[in-house]
Amino acid sequence: VSDCIDAMLEAGAYGAGQSSWGPACYGLTRGPEGIASLKSAVEHVMNASSGGVVFISSASNRGATVRKLR
C-alpha cells in the first residue's frame, strides 16, 4: 500500500492515504485531469507485486443520511 501511495504522490496526487488498516488506499486530484496518470501509476505498482483493482470515484461533501423505516 505504501508503494501505491508513493506512486500516486509522485504522479501528482494532491494527497494520498491508507484506509484504516488497508489494504485500500486513495489518492486525491484537483480535477479530472490527473486521474489517468494516478491510475496508471498505481496499476504499474500493483501489477509488479500482488495485483489489485483501481476504482475511480468522485468525492461527496455531504455526510450520511439516517432515515426512519416505516
PyMOL Python script that loads the backbone (N, CA, C, O; Angstrom):
from pymol import cmd

cmd.read_pdbstr("""\
ATOM      1  N   VAL A   1       0.827  -1.187   0.000  1.00  0.00           N
ATOM      2  CA  VAL A   1       0.000   0.000   0.000  1.00  0.00           C
ATOM      3  C   VAL A   1       0.874   1.255   0.000  1.00  0.00           C
ATOM      4  O   VAL A   1       0.574   2.226  -0.696  1.00  0.00           O
ATOM      5  N   SER A   2       1.938   1.232   0.770  1.00  0.00           N
ATOM      6  CA  SER A   2       2.798   2.423   0.818  1.00  0.00           C
ATOM      7  C   SER A   2       3.442   2.697  -0.538  1.00  0.00           C
ATOM      8  O   SER A   2       3.657   3.856  -0.890  1.00  0.00           O
ATOM      9  N   ASP A   3       3.752   1.656  -1.302  1.00  0.00           N
ATOM     10  CA  ASP A   3       4.303   1.861  -2.650  1.00  0.00           C
ATOM     11  C   ASP A   3       3.278   2.527  -3.567  1.00  0.00           C
ATOM     12  O   ASP A   3       3.630   3.379  -4.382  1.00  0.00           O
ATOM     13  N   CYS A   4       2.010   2.135  -3.431  1.00  0.00           N
ATOM     14  CA  CYS A   4       0.955   2.751  -4.243  1.00  0.00           C
ATOM     15  C   CYS A   4       0.774   4.212  -3.863  1.00  0.00           C
ATOM     16  O   CYS A   4       0.603   5.064  -4.735  1.00  0.00           O
ATOM     17  N   ILE A   5       0.811   4.506  -2.571  1.00  0.00           N
ATOM     18  CA  ILE A   5       0.683   5.891  -2.111  1.00  0.00           C
ATOM     19  C   ILE A   5       1.840   6.732  -2.642  1.00  0.00           C
ATOM     20  O   ILE A   5       1.635   7.839  -3.140  1.00  0.00           O
ATOM     21  N   ASP A   6       3.048   6.204  -2.532  1.00  0.00           N
ATOM     22  CA  ASP A   6       4.220   6.918  -3.062  1.00  0.00           C
ATOM     23  C   ASP A   6       4.074   7.178  -4.557  1.00  0.00           C
ATOM     24  O   ASP A   6       4.388   8.267  -5.037  1.00  0.00           O
ATOM     25  N   ALA A   7       3.594   6.166  -5.294  1.00  0.00           N
ATOM     26  CA  ALA A   7       3.438   6.305  -6.747  1.00  0.00           C
ATOM     27  C   ALA A   7       2.416   7.384  -7.078  1.00  0.00           C
ATOM     28  O   ALA A   7       2.622   8.162  -8.010  1.00  0.00           O
ATOM     29  N   MET A   8       1.318   7.445  -6.330  1.00  0.00           N
ATOM     30  CA  MET A   8       0.307   8.469  -6.588  1.00  0.00           C
ATOM     31  C   MET A   8       0.846   9.866  -6.308  1.00  0.00           C
ATOM     32  O   MET A   8       0.606  10.794  -7.081  1.00  0.00           O
ATOM     33  N   LEU A   9       1.571  10.017  -5.210  1.00  0.00           N
ATOM     34  CA  LEU A   9       2.144  11.326  -4.889  1.00  0.00           C
ATOM     35  C   LEU A   9       3.159  11.756  -5.938  1.00  0.00           C
ATOM     36  O   LEU A   9       3.202  12.925  -6.319  1.00  0.00           O
ATOM     37  N   GLU A  10       3.972  10.820  -6.405  1.00  0.00           N
ATOM     38  CA  GLU A  10       4.948  11.127  -7.450  1.00  0.00           C
ATOM     39  C   GLU A  10       4.270  11.463  -8.778  1.00  0.00           C
ATOM     40  O   GLU A  10       4.810  12.222  -9.584  1.00  0.00           O
ATOM     41  N   ALA A  11       3.064  10.883  -9.004  1.00  0.00           N
ATOM     42  CA  ALA A  11       2.327  11.139 -10.247  1.00  0.00           C
ATOM     43  C   ALA A  11       1.495  12.417 -10.168  1.00  0.00           C
ATOM     44  O   ALA A  11       0.788  12.758 -11.117  1.00  0.00           O
ATOM     45  N   GLY A  12       1.576  13.121  -9.043  1.00  0.00           N
ATOM     46  CA  GLY A  12       0.903  14.411  -8.951  1.00  0.00           C
ATOM     47  C   GLY A  12      -0.343  14.456  -8.093  1.00  0.00           C
ATOM     48  O   GLY A  12      -1.094  15.429  -8.166  1.00  0.00           O
ATOM     49  N   ALA A  13      -0.594  13.432  -7.276  1.00  0.00           N
ATOM     50  CA  ALA A  13      -1.768  13.457  -6.404  1.00  0.00           C
ATOM     51  C   ALA A  13      -1.691  14.631  -5.445  1.00  0.00           C
ATOM     52  O   ALA A  13      -0.618  14.958  -4.938  1.00  0.00           O
ATOM     53  N   TYR A  14      -2.819  15.258  -5.200  1.00  0.00           N
ATOM     54  CA  TYR A  14      -2.919  16.367  -4.259  1.00  0.00           C
ATOM     55  C   TYR A  14      -2.715  15.851  -2.837  1.00  0.00           C
ATOM     56  O   TYR A  14      -2.196  16.560  -1.974  1.00  0.00           O
ATOM     57  N   GLY A  15      -3.127  14.619  -2.609  1.00  0.00           N
ATOM     58  CA  GLY A  15      -2.969  13.952  -1.327  1.00  0.00           C
ATOM     59  C   GLY A  15      -3.216  12.469  -1.516  1.00  0.00           C
ATOM     60  O   GLY A  15      -3.827  12.066  -2.506  1.00  0.00           O
ATOM     61  N   ALA A  16      -2.754  11.651  -0.586  1.00  0.00           N
ATOM     62  CA  ALA A  16      -2.954  10.207  -0.670  1.00  0.00           C
ATOM     63  C   ALA A  16      -2.889   9.632   0.729  1.00  0.00           C
ATOM     64  O   ALA A  16      -2.275  10.218   1.620  1.00  0.00           O
ATOM     65  N   GLY A  17      -3.518   8.493   0.923  1.00  0.00           N
ATOM     66  CA  GLY A  17      -3.505   7.872   2.238  1.00  0.00           C
ATOM     67  C   GLY A  17      -3.991   6.440   2.200  1.00  0.00           C
ATOM     68  O   GLY A  17      -4.323   5.905   1.142  1.00  0.00           O
ATOM     69  N   GLN A  18      -4.026   5.831   3.362  1.00  0.00           N
ATOM     70  CA  GLN A  18      -4.460   4.446   3.518  1.00  0.00           C
ATOM     71  C   GLN A  18      -5.766   4.424   4.291  1.00  0.00           C
ATOM     72  O   GLN A  18      -5.921   5.148   5.274  1.00  0.00           O
ATOM     73  N   SER A  19      -6.695   3.605   3.858  1.00  0.00           N
ATOM     74  CA  SER A  19      -7.984   3.487   4.518  1.00  0.00           C
ATOM     75  C   SER A  19      -7.884   2.512   5.680  1.00  0.00           C
ATOM     76  O   SER A  19      -7.712   1.310   5.480  1.00  0.00           O
ATOM     77  N   SER A  20      -7.992   3.027   6.876  1.00  0.00           N
ATOM     78  CA  SER A  20      -7.947   2.238   8.107  1.00  0.00           C
ATOM     79  C   SER A  20      -6.742   1.312   8.086  1.00  0.00           C
ATOM     80  O   SER A  20      -5.611   1.785   7.975  1.00  0.00           O
ATOM     81  N   TRP A  21      -6.952   0.022   8.190  1.00  0.00           N
ATOM     82  CA  TRP A  21      -5.851  -0.948   8.221  1.00  0.00           C
ATOM     83  C   TRP A  21      -5.449  -1.394   6.823  1.00  0.00           C
ATOM     84  O   TRP A  21      -4.522  -2.192   6.684  1.00  0.00           O
ATOM     85  N   GLY A  22      -6.099  -0.919   5.815  1.00  0.00           N
ATOM     86  CA  GLY A  22      -5.786  -1.311   4.446  1.00  0.00           C
ATOM     87  C   GLY A  22      -6.484  -2.612   4.109  1.00  0.00           C
ATOM     88  O   GLY A  22      -7.268  -3.107   4.919  1.00  0.00           O
ATOM     89  N   PRO A  23      -6.238  -3.166   2.980  1.00  0.00           N
ATOM     90  CA  PRO A  23      -5.210  -2.775   2.021  1.00  0.00           C
ATOM     91  C   PRO A  23      -5.648  -1.684   1.059  1.00  0.00           C
ATOM     92  O   PRO A  23      -4.978  -1.447   0.054  1.00  0.00           O
ATOM     93  N   ALA A  24      -6.759  -1.014   1.344  1.00  0.00           N
ATOM     94  CA  ALA A  24      -7.223   0.042   0.451  1.00  0.00           C
ATOM     95  C   ALA A  24      -6.442   1.337   0.667  1.00  0.00           C
ATOM     96  O   ALA A  24      -6.089   1.685   1.794  1.00  0.00           O
ATOM     97  N   CYS A  25      -6.184   2.039  -0.424  1.00  0.00           N
ATOM     98  CA  CYS A  25      -5.563   3.349  -0.332  1.00  0.00           C
ATOM     99  C   CYS A  25      -6.272   4.269  -1.315  1.00  0.00           C
ATOM    100  O   CYS A  25      -7.038   3.810  -2.162  1.00  0.00           O
ATOM    101  N   TYR A  26      -6.019   5.559  -1.201  1.00  0.00           N
ATOM    102  CA  TYR A  26      -6.702   6.515  -2.060  1.00  0.00           C
ATOM    103  C   TYR A  26      -5.767   7.659  -2.420  1.00  0.00           C
ATOM    104  O   TYR A  26      -4.820   7.974  -1.700  1.00  0.00           O
ATOM    105  N   GLY A  27      -6.067   8.267  -3.555  1.00  0.00           N
ATOM    106  CA  GLY A  27      -5.343   9.451  -3.987  1.00  0.00           C
ATOM    107  C   GLY A  27      -6.336  10.510  -4.401  1.00  0.00           C
ATOM    108  O   GLY A  27      -7.407  10.193  -4.919  1.00  0.00           O
ATOM    109  N   LEU A  28      -5.996  11.760  -4.179  1.00  0.00           N
ATOM    110  CA  LEU A  28      -6.889  12.877  -4.494  1.00  0.00           C
ATOM    111  C   LEU A  28      -6.297  13.744  -5.594  1.00  0.00           C
ATOM    112  O   LEU A  28      -5.097  14.016  -5.607  1.00  0.00           O
ATOM    113  N   THR A  29      -7.146  14.171  -6.511  1.00  0.00           N
ATOM    114  CA  THR A  29      -6.732  15.099  -7.554  1.00  0.00           C
ATOM    115  C   THR A  29      -7.599  16.345  -7.453  1.00  0.00           C
ATOM    116  O   THR A  29      -8.684  16.308  -6.872  1.00  0.00           O
ATOM    117  N   ARG A  30      -7.126  17.433  -8.013  1.00  0.00           N
ATOM    118  CA  ARG A  30      -7.904  18.680  -8.003  1.00  0.00           C
ATOM    119  C   ARG A  30      -8.972  18.676  -9.088  1.00  0.00           C
ATOM    120  O   ARG A  30      -9.864  19.524  -9.070  1.00  0.00           O
ATOM    121  N   GLY A  31      -8.904  17.769 -10.003  1.00  0.00           N
ATOM    122  CA  GLY A  31      -9.866  17.693 -11.097  1.00  0.00           C
ATOM    123  C   GLY A  31      -9.611  16.455 -11.917  1.00  0.00           C
ATOM    124  O   GLY A  31      -8.703  15.682 -11.615  1.00  0.00           O
ATOM    125  N   PRO A  32     -10.399  16.258 -12.950  1.00  0.00           N
ATOM    126  CA  PRO A  32     -10.284  15.042 -13.756  1.00  0.00           C
ATOM    127  C   PRO A  32      -8.986  14.913 -14.551  1.00  0.00           C
ATOM    128  O   PRO A  32      -8.661  13.830 -15.036  1.00  0.00           O
ATOM    129  N   GLU A  33      -8.240  16.017 -14.685  1.00  0.00           N
ATOM    130  CA  GLU A  33      -7.012  15.955 -15.499  1.00  0.00           C
ATOM    131  C   GLU A  33      -5.989  14.958 -14.965  1.00  0.00           C
ATOM    132  O   GLU A  33      -5.282  14.333 -15.755  1.00  0.00           O
ATOM    133  N   GLY A  34      -5.891  14.794 -13.671  1.00  0.00           N
ATOM    134  CA  GLY A  34      -4.852  13.951 -13.094  1.00  0.00           C
ATOM    135  C   GLY A  34      -5.217  12.498 -12.901  1.00  0.00           C
ATOM    136  O   GLY A  34      -4.384  11.701 -12.469  1.00  0.00           O
ATOM    137  N   ILE A  35      -6.450  12.141 -13.215  1.00  0.00           N
ATOM    138  CA  ILE A  35      -6.914  10.783 -12.928  1.00  0.00           C
ATOM    139  C   ILE A  35      -6.136   9.723 -13.696  1.00  0.00           C
ATOM    140  O   ILE A  35      -5.724   8.725 -13.105  1.00  0.00           O
ATOM    141  N   ALA A  36      -5.928   9.906 -14.974  1.00  0.00           N
ATOM    142  CA  ALA A  36      -5.271   8.895 -15.799  1.00  0.00           C
ATOM    143  C   ALA A  36      -3.854   8.597 -15.327  1.00  0.00           C
ATOM    144  O   ALA A  36      -3.443   7.437 -15.309  1.00  0.00           O
ATOM    145  N   SER A  37      -3.100   9.628 -14.946  1.00  0.00           N
ATOM    146  CA  SER A  37      -1.726   9.398 -14.509  1.00  0.00           C
ATOM    147  C   SER A  37      -1.680   8.684 -13.166  1.00  0.00           C
ATOM    148  O   SER A  37      -0.809   7.840 -12.955  1.00  0.00           O
ATOM    149  N   LEU A  38      -2.602   9.003 -12.244  1.00  0.00           N
ATOM    150  CA  LEU A  38      -2.639   8.301 -10.961  1.00  0.00           C
ATOM    151  C   LEU A  38      -3.018   6.837 -11.157  1.00  0.00           C
ATOM    152  O   LEU A  38      -2.405   5.945 -10.571  1.00  0.00           O
ATOM    153  N   LYS A  39      -4.028   6.599 -11.980  1.00  0.00           N
ATOM    154  CA  LYS A  39      -4.480   5.228 -12.247  1.00  0.00           C
ATOM    155  C   LYS A  39      -3.347   4.402 -12.843  1.00  0.00           C
ATOM    156  O   LYS A  39      -3.104   3.276 -12.408  1.00  0.00           O
ATOM    157  N   SER A  40      -2.666   4.945 -13.817  1.00  0.00           N
ATOM    158  CA  SER A  40      -1.557   4.245 -14.462  1.00  0.00           C
ATOM    159  C   SER A  40      -0.431   3.941 -13.480  1.00  0.00           C
ATOM    160  O   SER A  40       0.129   2.845 -13.495  1.00  0.00           O
ATOM    161  N   ALA A  41      -0.099   4.911 -12.625  1.00  0.00           N
ATOM    162  CA  ALA A  41       0.981   4.724 -11.653  1.00  0.00           C
ATOM    163  C   ALA A  41       0.654   3.615 -10.662  1.00  0.00           C
ATOM    164  O   ALA A  41       1.510   2.789 -10.347  1.00  0.00           O
ATOM    165  N   VAL A  42      -0.576   3.595 -10.170  1.00  0.00           N
ATOM    166  CA  VAL A  42      -0.975   2.566  -9.201  1.00  0.00           C
ATOM    167  C   VAL A  42      -1.055   1.196  -9.864  1.00  0.00           C
ATOM    168  O   VAL A  42      -0.613   0.204  -9.283  1.00  0.00           O
ATOM    169  N   GLU A  43      -1.609   1.126 -11.064  1.00  0.00           N
ATOM    170  CA  GLU A  43      -1.683  -0.157 -11.770  1.00  0.00           C
ATOM    171  C   GLU A  43      -0.291  -0.723 -12.014  1.00  0.00           C
ATOM    172  O   GLU A  43      -0.089  -1.933 -11.907  1.00  0.00           O
ATOM    173  N   HIS A  44       0.662   0.128 -12.339  1.00  0.00           N
ATOM    174  CA  HIS A  44       2.035  -0.320 -12.555  1.00  0.00           C
ATOM    175  C   HIS A  44       2.603  -0.964 -11.281  1.00  0.00           C
ATOM    176  O   HIS A  44       3.204  -2.036 -11.343  1.00  0.00           O
ATOM    177  N   VAL A  45       2.414  -0.314 -10.138  1.00  0.00           N
ATOM    178  CA  VAL A  45       2.906  -0.848  -8.862  1.00  0.00           C
ATOM    179  C   VAL A  45       2.205  -2.167  -8.536  1.00  0.00           C
ATOM    180  O   VAL A  45       2.856  -3.137  -8.148  1.00  0.00           O
ATOM    181  N   MET A  46       0.879  -2.203  -8.692  1.00  0.00           N
ATOM    182  CA  MET A  46       0.130  -3.422  -8.346  1.00  0.00           C
ATOM    183  C   MET A  46       0.473  -4.578  -9.269  1.00  0.00           C
ATOM    184  O   MET A  46       0.590  -5.715  -8.811  1.00  0.00           O
ATOM    185  N   ASN A  47       0.637  -4.312 -10.556  1.00  0.00           N
ATOM    186  CA  ASN A  47       0.986  -5.380 -11.499  1.00  0.00           C
ATOM    187  C   ASN A  47       2.367  -5.956 -11.223  1.00  0.00           C
ATOM    188  O   ASN A  47       2.630  -7.119 -11.531  1.00  0.00           O
ATOM    189  N   ALA A  48       3.251  -5.149 -10.643  1.00  0.00           N
ATOM    190  CA  ALA A  48       4.597  -5.623 -10.326  1.00  0.00           C
ATOM    191  C   ALA A  48       4.633  -6.392  -9.009  1.00  0.00           C
ATOM    192  O   ALA A  48       5.644  -7.015  -8.687  1.00  0.00           O
ATOM    193  N   SER A  49       3.539  -6.354  -8.243  1.00  0.00           N
ATOM    194  CA  SER A  49       3.533  -7.052  -6.946  1.00  0.00           C
ATOM    195  C   SER A  49       2.358  -8.019  -6.876  1.00  0.00           C
ATOM    196  O   SER A  49       2.333  -9.014  -7.600  1.00  0.00           O
ATOM    197  N   SER A  50       1.411  -7.745  -6.037  1.00  0.00           N
ATOM    198  CA  SER A  50       0.346  -8.709  -5.762  1.00  0.00           C
ATOM    199  C   SER A  50      -0.931  -8.508  -6.552  1.00  0.00           C
ATOM    200  O   SER A  50      -1.850  -9.318  -6.428  1.00  0.00           O
ATOM    201  N   GLY A  51      -1.026  -7.470  -7.352  1.00  0.00           N
ATOM    202  CA  GLY A  51      -2.241  -7.215  -8.121  1.00  0.00           C
ATOM    203  C   GLY A  51      -3.211  -6.345  -7.354  1.00  0.00           C
ATOM    204  O   GLY A  51      -2.915  -5.905  -6.243  1.00  0.00           O
ATOM    205  N   GLY A  52      -4.366  -6.098  -7.940  1.00  0.00           N
ATOM    206  CA  GLY A  52      -5.382  -5.277  -7.307  1.00  0.00           C
ATOM    207  C   GLY A  52      -6.263  -4.619  -8.338  1.00  0.00           C
ATOM    208  O   GLY A  52      -6.109  -4.847  -9.538  1.00  0.00           O
ATOM    209  N   VAL A  53      -7.184  -3.805  -7.874  1.00  0.00           N
ATOM    210  CA  VAL A  53      -8.140  -3.125  -8.741  1.00  0.00           C
ATOM    211  C   VAL A  53      -8.146  -1.641  -8.402  1.00  0.00           C
ATOM    212  O   VAL A  53      -8.086  -1.267  -7.231  1.00  0.00           O
ATOM    213  N   VAL A  54      -8.217  -0.799  -9.424  1.00  0.00           N
ATOM    214  CA  VAL A  54      -8.295   0.650  -9.233  1.00  0.00           C
ATOM    215  C   VAL A  54      -9.737   1.091  -9.483  1.00  0.00           C
ATOM    216  O   VAL A  54     -10.311   0.796 -10.531  1.00  0.00           O
ATOM    217  N   PHE A  55     -10.313   1.797  -8.514  1.00  0.00           N
ATOM    218  CA  PHE A  55     -11.647   2.367  -8.650  1.00  0.00           C
ATOM    219  C   PHE A  55     -11.510   3.878  -8.697  1.00  0.00           C
ATOM    220  O   PHE A  55     -10.715   4.461  -7.960  1.00  0.00           O
ATOM    221  N   ILE A  56     -12.286   4.506  -9.565  1.00  0.00           N
ATOM    222  CA  ILE A  56     -12.290   5.961  -9.660  1.00  0.00           C
ATOM    223  C   ILE A  56     -13.661   6.446  -9.209  1.00  0.00           C
ATOM    224  O   ILE A  56     -14.688   5.946  -9.666  1.00  0.00           O
ATOM    225  N   SER A  57     -13.668   7.407  -8.325  1.00  0.00           N
ATOM    226  CA  SER A  57     -14.907   7.923  -7.765  1.00  0.00           C
ATOM    227  C   SER A  57     -14.766   9.417  -7.507  1.00  0.00           C
ATOM    228  O   SER A  57     -13.657   9.938  -7.391  1.00  0.00           O
ATOM    229  N   SER A  58     -15.884  10.084  -7.422  1.00  0.00           N
ATOM    230  CA  SER A  58     -15.844  11.491  -7.033  1.00  0.00           C
ATOM    231  C   SER A  58     -16.126  11.587  -5.537  1.00  0.00           C
ATOM    232  O   SER A  58     -16.720  10.688  -4.942  1.00  0.00           O
ATOM    233  N   ALA A  59     -15.699  12.670  -4.956  1.00  0.00           N
ATOM    234  CA  ALA A  59     -15.900  12.883  -3.525  1.00  0.00           C
ATOM    235  C   ALA A  59     -17.309  13.403  -3.262  1.00  0.00           C
ATOM    236  O   ALA A  59     -17.935  14.008  -4.132  1.00  0.00           O
ATOM    237  N   SER A  60     -17.788  13.160  -2.066  1.00  0.00           N
ATOM    238  CA  SER A  60     -19.077  13.684  -1.635  1.00  0.00           C
ATOM    239  C   SER A  60     -18.850  14.552  -0.406  1.00  0.00           C
ATOM    240  O   SER A  60     -18.266  14.095   0.576  1.00  0.00           O
ATOM    241  N   ASN A  61     -19.297  15.775  -0.452  1.00  0.00           N
ATOM    242  CA  ASN A  61     -19.129  16.674   0.674  1.00  0.00           C
ATOM    243  C   ASN A  61     -20.309  16.629   1.639  1.00  0.00           C
ATOM    244  O   ASN A  61     -20.418  17.483   2.519  1.00  0.00           O
ATOM    245  N   ARG A  62     -21.183  15.657   1.488  1.00  0.00           N
ATOM    246  CA  ARG A  62     -22.319  15.502   2.385  1.00  0.00           C
ATOM    247  C   ARG A  62     -22.114  14.269   3.249  1.00  0.00           C
ATOM    248  O   ARG A  62     -21.576  13.260   2.793  1.00  0.00           O
ATOM    249  N   GLY A  63     -22.534  14.354   4.457  1.00  0.00           N
ATOM    250  CA  GLY A  63     -22.447  13.226   5.372  1.00  0.00           C
ATOM    251  C   GLY A  63     -23.545  12.212   5.098  1.00  0.00           C
ATOM    252  O   GLY A  63     -24.347  12.371   4.177  1.00  0.00           O
ATOM    253  N   ALA A  64     -23.564  11.177   5.908  1.00  0.00           N
ATOM    254  CA  ALA A  64     -24.569  10.127   5.766  1.00  0.00           C
ATOM    255  C   ALA A  64     -25.948  10.654   6.153  1.00  0.00           C
ATOM    256  O   ALA A  64     -26.071  11.583   6.950  1.00  0.00           O
ATOM    257  N   THR A  65     -26.958  10.057   5.588  1.00  0.00           N
ATOM    258  CA  THR A  65     -28.334  10.397   5.929  1.00  0.00           C
ATOM    259  C   THR A  65     -28.971   9.202   6.638  1.00  0.00           C
ATOM    260  O   THR A  65     -28.916   8.075   6.146  1.00  0.00           O
ATOM    261  N   VAL A  66     -29.567   9.458   7.783  1.00  0.00           N
ATOM    262  CA  VAL A  66     -30.238   8.404   8.545  1.00  0.00           C
ATOM    263  C   VAL A  66     -31.739   8.636   8.420  1.00  0.00           C
ATOM    264  O   VAL A  66     -32.235   9.722   8.717  1.00  0.00           O
ATOM    265  N   ARG A  67     -32.455   7.607   7.978  1.00  0.00           N
ATOM    266  CA  ARG A  67     -33.907   7.710   7.816  1.00  0.00           C
ATOM    267  C   ARG A  67     -34.598   6.632   8.624  1.00  0.00           C
ATOM    268  O   ARG A  67     -34.096   5.514   8.742  1.00  0.00           O
ATOM    269  N   LYS A  68     -35.722   6.961   9.167  1.00  0.00           N
ATOM    270  CA  LYS A  68     -36.519   6.014   9.930  1.00  0.00           C
ATOM    271  C   LYS A  68     -37.326   5.167   8.936  1.00  0.00           C
ATOM    272  O   LYS A  68     -38.014   5.706   8.069  1.00  0.00           O
ATOM    273  N   LEU A  69     -37.235   3.833   9.068  1.00  0.00           N
ATOM    274  CA  LEU A  69     -38.010   2.941   8.212  1.00  0.00           C
ATOM    275  C   LEU A  69     -39.419   2.846   8.753  1.00  0.00           C
ATOM    276  O   LEU A  69     -39.633   2.889   9.965  1.00  0.00           O
ATOM    277  N   ARG A  70     -40.356   2.721   7.877  1.00  0.00           N
ATOM    278  CA  ARG A  70     -41.761   2.607   8.307  1.00  0.00           C
ATOM    279  C   ARG A  70     -42.077   1.256   8.842  1.00  0.00           C
ATOM    280  O   ARG A  70     -43.212   1.001   9.243  1.00  0.00           O
TER     281      ARG A  70
END
""", "prot")
cmd.dss("prot")
cmd.show_as("cartoon", "prot")
cmd.util.cbc("prot")
cmd.orient("prot")
